[in-house]
Amino acid sequence: MIVLDPQNNVFTLHTKHTTYQMKADQYRVLLHSYYGPRVRDGDLSYLIQYADRGASPNPNEAGHRRDYSLDTLPQEYSTCGVGDYRLPSIEFGPEDGSCLADLRYVNCQLVPGKYSLEGLPAFWGDQGWETLVIRMEDAAAKMAVELYYGVLEERDLITRAVRVINQGEAPVRLYRCASLCLDFQRGDLDFITFDGCHAQERNLHRTPLRHGVQSVESVRGTSSHHHNPFVMLCDREANEDYGLCYGAALLYSGNFLAAAERAHLEHNRLIMGINPYHFCWKLEPGEAFTAPEAAMVCSPSGFGEMSRQFHRAIRENLIHDPFQGKRRPVLINNWEATEFTFDARKLVDIAGAAAPLGMELFVMDDGWFGKRDSDQSGLGDWFVNEEKLPGGLGALVPKIKEMGLSFGIWVEPEMISEDSELYRAHPDWAFGVPGRPHTRGRSQLTLDFSRKDVRDHIYGAIKTVLDSGEISYVKWDMNRSISDVWSAALPADRQGEVFHRYILGVYEMLDQMRQDYPGLLIEGCTGGGGRFDAGMLYYTPQIWCSDNTDAVDRLGIQYGTSFCYPVSAMGAHVSAVPNAQTGRRVSMETRGVVAMSGTFGYEMDLSQTTQEEREIIQTQVAFFKEHYDLIQKGDYYRLTDPFQYGPYTAWEHVSPDKREALVSLVSGPARSSEPFRILRLKGLDPALDYQVNGEGCWSGDLLMEAGWPLPLFRDDYQPMQLYLSAI
């Protein structure tokens, strides 16, 4: 709910449990008053304090009033060059060479429903949404900024976006444009980020905000394996179930910056948006630039409730799922079974072993196209290699479908190999600066997706493949960070636009694929989890969580991912042992328990498994299908932290009506004289009685307060699952 007080220029956004407020003061400076647990309507600007702090300049309108300084006041969208020396939200440069931004409130507009952003992902839906648009202007620079706020009351979700308009008669260069700015008039907050590297993505790191700037960012052209565009600020004592916390997610898949500053008065500021590194957008007179959307959830009840609100909103108001309301298929992927070395007969053998076990989708991974026998050739040549697959997909797909399996393929549209027909014909289509040698990654270069002619060619070739057989799934991969960023199609004064235009090009092609094939399930992948962000989830309802399929490592990877992103988005497979990434051996049962807390599938040569293994797999697939809605759509509870290296890792899925729950656990390394352990559950209805694995009768309050006794595990990394059903 949005409440306007036009007489006092007070703007209040209410969600179910939180309140957000800002006010345009007597000088038309838009100040941030409050964001926290829900309170009644009223002007909260009394919380803003004024004092002469010295060495902090005062706006011209304040005259000789020395207690009014932009450097000490909480701003809704921070300016630059006019007295605020903290992190700026925006920087632009007109032709006179200045770099000032002095934005003042002009007007506001309240509209029902949710705004959309042309060419960019955004939360959607008409039911339950309201939109507030606040217009600000820098009169001297003839620049306008529109701040968009979307409010989804039931989900405690507030979205933000920014549109910048050049109202002058000369070009202006935009150097920085954050999507979100949050000022907190308190200093006792922790900063939580999710960092790592390839095959070890989204490890949680928590540190007190210290004086100065702390930040995470990507300049890799993707949101990256190394830092995620989701961050948190919280009370020092906050945990899963207690304390005030704020989560902020950027719906963007390219270079980003999330920076928190603890300033001289121990106030904190968080900004989030496109990374200003190599960003310079030229705005001609009358042109506008739209920044990506950011989403915020404030939880007065700890991390767990914040996560569950993000999960619900992402599932219901961000993802466009072709299987909405239905169950997505359990898949088998051939990559770890064969890598590049396969032919049609081998693929049919794997599919033939998968079908009787209950699997429903066969995915043909890398190596099916062009001259592609290793990672050094073939990318860009999107036509079937008929030496491997005689008769093409027209011959292979019917064989797979006869077994009762649908068919999917792997593609890497954004990349090109120098050993390819496409590169020999169009070397200028790849990023590369004239006169400099190429910087290669995985023996490949990056196509210039900022160019429409490049996108049209690649999409046309892939579309021909999709039209050649009944293909129901595409895995969209991207296996290197971007370098040598320079476009042959843009003049020198627009090269600062290439990174962002590239991402817009990726979004455009994904959107076109979605429109042309509305039943197609697209899974995102960037060397695993290198582009696991809310922006990609708008186009791809699931993303390969990590190239690391080791079940023990996945406990931490999926734990960190779950703070913002739902289980239904996490691509997770059971792979063979010893694991290809770590060499570790864990049981098939353990691998299944971990993978089914994701989208669930298998990545191994099923034709080489034992009868015992096939029976275990068949049982796992049937169990996952039976409890699909509970796992994929239920509320998710983190019961332990795997990064604390405790005796076990446990998590729980609870149905929305609280009548069902599934508790999953993996023990740690076995030890002698292990203490007795009790696991306390969460999210149940204290007034209901439950059976556990079909037996007994225990009340919800008993299971949550007293807990459930755990067995003594006699081997490393042993699984346990408890299925609870209300009696």
N, C-alpha and C positions, 0 to 999 in steps of 0.2 A: 504494500500500500504506500502511495506517495501522497504526502500532505504538503500543500503550498500555503505559505503565509505571505502573500504579495505585499502587504502593507509594511512588513518588516524584512522582506527579502530573505525569509528563512525557508529552507527546503529540507524536508524530512522524509527518509526512506525507511519504512518499517518492513521487516520480514517477520516470520512467526516468532522468532526468539531474539531478534536483534534490531537495533536502531542505528541509522546513519544520518548525520545532519551536517549541513553547511549553511553559511550565511554570507550575503554580500553586505559589507559594512558601509559606513557613511562615505567612504572614498571609492565605493564600488569594487573593492578588493574582495574576492571570493575566499572566505576563510573556512577551514574545516573545524567543526565544533566537537563532533563526537562520533565514535563507532564502537559499539559494545552491546552488552545485554539490553534487551528491549526496555524502554522507558516510555512514559506517557508523553503526549505532545506538549511542546513548550520550547521556548527559546533557550538553548543550551550554550549560547555564546558567552554566558557569564563565566564559563570555565576558562575562557581565554584571558591570559594575564598580560598586563602592560607594565613596562618599567624601562627607565633609561639605562641601557646596558653599555653605553659608550662604544665608540668605534663602529657602530651600526648605523648606517645612513638612514635618513627619513625621507619618504616620498614628498614631492613638492607640495601636494595638497595638504600635508600635515603641518605646513608652515614651520613654526619653531617648536612644535610639539616633539620633544626628544624621546618620549616613551613609545612612539609608534614606529616600528621598523619591520620591514618585510623579512629581515634576517632572524627575527625572534618570534614571528607569528606563524601559526599553522595554516599553510596555504592548501587550497583544494587542488590547484594545478600550478606547480612552482614555476616562477619566471626566472629570468637571467639578466644580469648586467644592470639591474636597477635597485640593488640593495640587498638581495637575498644571495648569500654566498654558499648556501648549501646546494645539494644536488638539484640541478635544473630538470624540468620536465620537457622543455622545448628550447630550441635555439634556431634562429633563422637569420639570414643575412640579406638585406636589400642591396641595391646597387651602390649605395654610398659607402659600403664597407663596414658599417656598424654591425654589432651583434647584440642587440638588446631585445628583450621581450617583456613588455609591460601590459599585461592583460587585465581588463576591467569588465565587470559584469554589465551586460546589456539587457537581456531578457531571458525568459524561459518558456517552455512549452511542455504540456503534459498530454500524452497520447496513449490510448489503450493498445494492448498488444506489445509485441517485441519488435524493435528495430532490426534491420538486416544490414549487412555490409557487402557492397558489390565486390565480387572477386575474392572475398575473404570468408573464412569460417566464422560462425557465430552460433550461440545458443538460439533455439527457435521455439516457436509455439505461440498460439494466441491465448489459450486458456491460462489464466492465473498470472499473466504478465502485465506490467505497466512500464512505460518509458518516459523518462524525463530528459529533455534536451535543454542545456544551458548554453547560451551564446555569450562569448566574451570577445572583446576586440582590443587591439593595440591601434589606437587612432593614428598615431604618428607614422607607424609602419604600414598602415592600411592592411592589416592582417586580422582575420577573424578565426576564432577557435570555437568549435562546438563540442561540448562534452555530453556524451550519451550515457545514460544510466538505465539499465534494465533491471527490474525487480521481480523475482520469482519468490513470492512470499512464503509458500509452503516449504521451499527447499533452503531457506535462509541464504539464497544466492543473489548477489548483486553483480551485474556485468557492467563493464565500462568500455567505451571506445572514444576516439578523438578524430575529429575532422578539421583540417586546417585549410583555410581559403585565402588566396591572394586577391584582395580587393583593390589593389593598386593598378597602375598603368605600366609597370616595369616588372621584369622577372625577379623572383625572390628565391633564394636557396635555403632549403630546410635541412639543417644539420642534425637535428635531434627531435624526436617526437615520441615521448613516452605514452603508453596507454593507460598507466595507472600511477597515481601519486597518493600516498597516504602519510599524513603527519600525525604523530602520536605525542601528546604532551606528557610523556613519561619516559624514563630511561631504563627501567628495570625489565627489559625484555630479552629473550633468547632468540637467536636467528637459526633456523633449521633449513638446511639445503640437502639435496639428493645428488650425490656426486659419484664418480667412479671412472671407468674406462671400458673399452671393448671387452665384453664377456664378464664384466663386474659392474654393471650399471646400477645407479640409483641407491647407493649406500647412504644411509642417514647420517648427517653430521650436524651436531648441535653445539652452539657456542654462545656465550653471553655477548650481547652487543657492546662493543668497546668504543671509545672515542675514535672518530674517524669513519672511514667508509669500508664496509665489508661487502663483497659482491661475488656473484657467480655469473658466468657469461659464456657465450659461444661466438667464435669468429670463423667457424668451420664450414659455414654455409648451411648447416643443419642445426637443430637444437642440441644434438650431440650425445654421445655416450657419457661424456665427462661431467656435464652439469645439466640439470633438468629445469625447464621453464616453469617450475612449481616450487614455491618457497613458503615458509611459515614464520610467523612471529608469535611468541607466546610468553605467558608468565613464566618466571623462573621455576616455579613449582609445578607447572602444568604437566600432565601425563595423559594416558589413554582415556581416563575417566574423570579427570578433575582439572580445573583451571581454564582460564580464558586463552583462546588461541585464534589466530587469523591465518587462513590459507589463501594464497594468491596464485592463480594459474594464467599463463599467457597462451592464447590460442594462436600459436605461431610456430612454424617449423624451420625457421632460418636463424640467422644470427640474432641473439637476444642479450639483454642485460637486465639483471635483477640486482639492485644495489640498495643496501641499508646503511644509513648514516646516523651515528649518534653525535649530535652537535654540541656546541659549547654550553648550552643550557640544559644538557642531558635530555633534550627532546630527540625523538627518532623520526626518520623519514625513510619510506620505502618507495622506490620508483621501479617500474618494470616496463619494458617495451623493446622495440627494435634496437639492436646494438648500434651506437653511433659510429663504430669502426667502419671506415670506407663507405659511409652512408652520406649521400648528398643528393637531395631530390630537388630538381629544378621546377619551380611553379611559375608558369607563364600567367599573365594577367587573367583573372577569372577562373583559374584552375584550382582544384582542391586535391588534397592528399588525405587518405583515410588510414589511420593506424589500426593495427590488429586489436581484437577484443581481448580484454582481461576479465577474469571472473574471481570474485571474492566470496569466501564463506567465513563468518565469524561464529565460533562455538564457545559458549560459556561453560560447556561441559566436557572439555578435553578434546584430544586428537580424534578419538574414535567417532564421535558424533559429527565432527567436521568432515571426516573421510566419508562417512555414510551419506551425508548430504551431497558431497561431490559425486559419489557413485550414482546416486539416484538421478541427479540432474544430468550427468553425462549420458547415462543409459536412456533416459526418457526425453531429453531436450537438446541433445547435441548429436548423438550418433544417428545416422540414417541407416538402419539395418534392413537389408532385403528380407531377413528372416524375422522381422519384428513380430512378436507374438507366437513365433514358432521356434523349434529347436534347430540350432545350427548343426551341421553334420560333423561326426567324428571322422577325422581324416588319417590317412597314411601318406607320408612323404618319403620319397626315395633317396634324398640327398645323402644322409649318413650311410645308407646301404650301398650306394654305387658311386657317389660323386659324379664325375664326368663319364665314367666307363659303364655304359649300358647300351642296350639295343631294345627293340620292341619286345622281344621274347622275355628278356629279364624283367621289364616293367610288367608284363602280363603275369609273370610268375609271382611277383610281389603282390599285385592286385588280387590274384587268385588265392593267395594265402590270407589276405586281409578280409575278404568278403565274408567267409564263414564265421569270422570272429565278431561280426556286427559292425564293422566299419562301413562308412557310407560315401567317402570321397577319396579318390586317388589323386595325388598331386605330383605331377612330373616337374622336377626341379631343374636346376641349371644344366645346360649341355645339349638341349634338344634342337638348337637352331644354328644356322650358318656353319662356319668351320669352327666349332666350339668343342675342342677336346681338352682344353686347359683354360686357365683364366687369362691367357695371353692373347686370345684372338676371339673374333666372332661377334662381340657386342656391337649392336647397331644393325646387324643383318638379321632382321626379324622375319625369317622364313625357315620352314622346317628342314632339318638335315635328313634327307631321305636315304642316306647311306645307313643311318642309325634306325630311322623309322620309315621303312619302305611304304609307299602309298600315303605318307603324311598322316595328319590327324584323322583324315577321313577313313583311314584303315584302322588306326589304333583305337580311337575313342569308342566305336561300336563294340569292340571286344571287351573293353573295360565296362561299358554300360550293360552288356549282357550278364555280367556278374552281379549286377545290382548296385554298382558304384557310379557316382557322378565323377566328372573329370575336371581337373584344374591344372594350371600351368604357372611356372615361375617366369618373371620378366624383370629386366633391369633397364627401363626405358631411358634413364637420365645419363647413361654411360656409353662410351664408345671405345673400341679397341683400335689401335693403330693398324693391326693386322685385320682389316675388315674391308669389305667392298665399299661400305658407306664412307669410311675415313679416306680411302683413296679417291673417292669422288668429291668429297666435301671436307677437306681438312680444316677449313675455316669455321666449321660448325662446332668445333671443340674449343673450349676455353684455352687461351694461350696468348701471350703477349708477343707481338712481332719482335724479332731480334733476340728473343730469350729462349733457352731450351725448355722443354716441357718438364713439369714436375709430375711424376706418375704415382698412382696409388693402386695397388693390386694389379699392376700392369695395364691400367686403363686411364682414360681421360674423361673429363666431364663435358657433356654436350651443353651448348648454350641454350638453355630452356627459356631465357628471356626473349628469344626470337620465335616469332609465330611460325615462320617457314620450317624451322627445325621441329617444333612441336607437331605441326601438321604432318610432316613426313613420318615421324616416328609413330604417331597415333594411327595414321593410315595403314602402316605396315602391320602394327599389332592388331588393328581391327580386322584386317584380312585373315589373320590367324584365328581370331576369336570367331569369325564367321564361318571358318572351315570345319568346325566341329561343335558339338554341344558342350560348351565350356561353361562351368558354373562357378568357378573360383579362379582368382588371379592373386598370386603373391607378388607384390610390387617391391622390389629390392633396390638398394642403393649402397654400394660397398666401398665408398671412400669419402673422406672429407674433401671439400672443394678447394682448389688452389688455382693460381694463374688466372685470376678472375679479370677478364677483359673481353668485351664483346666487339666483334668486327662490325656489328650492325648499329652501334651507337657512337656519336661524336665524343670527343675527349671530355667535354663539359657535362656529359651525362654518364660517365663510367661509374660514378658513385651510386647509380640507380640499379646496377646489374644484380647485386645480391638479392635485393627485394623483388625485382622483376623476375628473377629466376624462380623464387618461391611462388609468386603469382602464377607463373607458367605451369608449375607442378600442380597447383590447385586447379587451374583451368582444365588441364588434361584429365585429372581425376574426376572432376565434375562432369566432363563430357562423357567419360566412360560410364559413370553412374547413370547418366541420362539415357545413353544408348543401350545399356544393358541393366535395366532396373532390377533384375533378379540375380545379378552377379555379386558374389561375396568377394570383396577385395581385402586382402590382409597386407598391412604395411610392414615394411622391413627395411632397416638401414644398417647393414652389417649386424643384424640383430636389433638391439634397442637403441640405435643411434638417433632415431627421430620418433621417440615415444612421447608424444605431446598431444594436448587437447586439440590443436589445429588439425593434425592428421586424423584424429578420431572422428572428425566431422565427415571425412570422406571414406575412411577405412574403419569399419566397426571393430576390428581387432588388429593388433600389431604384434609381431614376433618380439617377445619380451627380451630375449637375449640369445646370442649364438651359443652361449653356455647352457647346455642341457643337463649338466650334472645336477642331480636332485638335491644334494646338500648345498651347493652354491645357490641353487634356485630358491632355497628357503629365504636367504637374505635378499636376493634380487626381487622376488615377488613381494616380500614384506615391504621394502622401500617403495616399490611401485604402487602398493595399495593405499598409500597415504592420500593420493589424489584419484587414481585411476581404478575402475572397477575390475573385478575378476573376469567379467565377460570380454574385456578388452585385451587380456594378457595371453598372447599366443604361447602355449606350453605343450611340449611333447614328451612322451616316454622314448628314450633312446637306448641304444645297446650299451653293454658294459664289456670291457672297461671303457669308461666314458672317453669320448674323443678329445675333450678339452682338458680333463684332469687326470685321466687314467684310473679314477676311483671306481670301485665296484660296490654297488648297493643292490638290494633285492628288487625284483620286479614289482613287488608289492609297494615298496617305498617309492619307487619312481612313479607308480601310478597314483598314489595318494597326493604327491606333490603336483603332478601334471594336471590332475582333475580340478585343482584350484586355479585353473586357467581355461582356455578354450578347448583343450584336450585333443590329443592325437598321438600318433606314433611315428617314429623316424628310425626305422631299422629294417633289416632284411627279414621279413616275417617268414619267408620260405625256408630260412635256416634255423628257425626256433624249434625247441623241443616240444613234445606233446604237453608236458607240464606247464611250460611257459605259455603255450597257446590257451590252455584252460584258464590260467590266471588272467590273461588278456581278455578273454571272452567274458569272464566275470566282471572285470573292471569296466569294460565298455557297457555292459548291461546295467551295472550299478550307476554309472554316470548318467546314462539315459533316464533311468528311473528317477534320479534326484536332480535332473538338469535344472528345473526352475528354482529349486532351493539353492543350488550352488551358484548359478549364473545371475539370478535375480534377487536372491535373499540379501539380508543385511550382513555385512562382514565385520567380524570382531577379531582383532589381534589379541590373543591371549598371552603371548610371550614375545620377547624381542630376541631374534636369533643373533643379533650383533653383541648381545651380552654373554654369549657362549655359555648358556645355562645347560642344565641336564636334558632339556628337550625344547622343541619349538612347537607351538600349538596355535591353532586358529579355528574359527567357528563361523558357520553360515546359519542364519536364523531366518525363517520365512517371515514375510511381512505381518502375518496374523499371529506369529509366535507359537504356532502349533507344531512346527517341525524345527529341528536343528540338526546340523551335522558338525561334529567336532573331529578335527584331524590333528594328528600329532606325529612328529618324528623325533625319536630319542637322539641324544648326542652319543659321543664315544662311550662305550661300556667301561664301567669302573667296578672294582671290587668294593664290597661293603657300602653299596649305594644306599643313601637314606631313603626312607619311605616318602613318597610324594603325593600331594593332593592337588588336583587341578580344579580351580573354581571357574565355572562357566559364566557367560554373560548373555544378556538380551532376552532371556526367557520371561515368560509370564509367571510371576511369583504365585499367582492364584491357581495355576494349572498343575495337574499331575502328569508326569511323563513316564513312558516306558523307555528303557535304554536297550537298544539292539533287540527290541521285541519282547523284553522281559521286565518284570518287577514293576514298581510304582514309586516314583520319587517326585516330590513337589518341586516346582520351579525355584522357590526361594531356598530350599535346601540345597539344590545343585549349585546355585549361585553363591550362597553364603558359606555353606559347609564344604561343598565341592565333591569331587569324584576321585576315589583312590586309584592311583596308577600302578600298573604291574611293575615288577623289577625286570628291566630289559637285559638280556644276557648276550647281546651282540650289538655292534655299532649300528646306529641309524635305522632303528626298527620302527615300523609304522603302527599306528593305532587309529581306528575310527569308531566313533560312537554316534549312532543314529537315534535321535530322540523324537518321539511322536506323542502328542497329547492323547491322554486316555479319554 
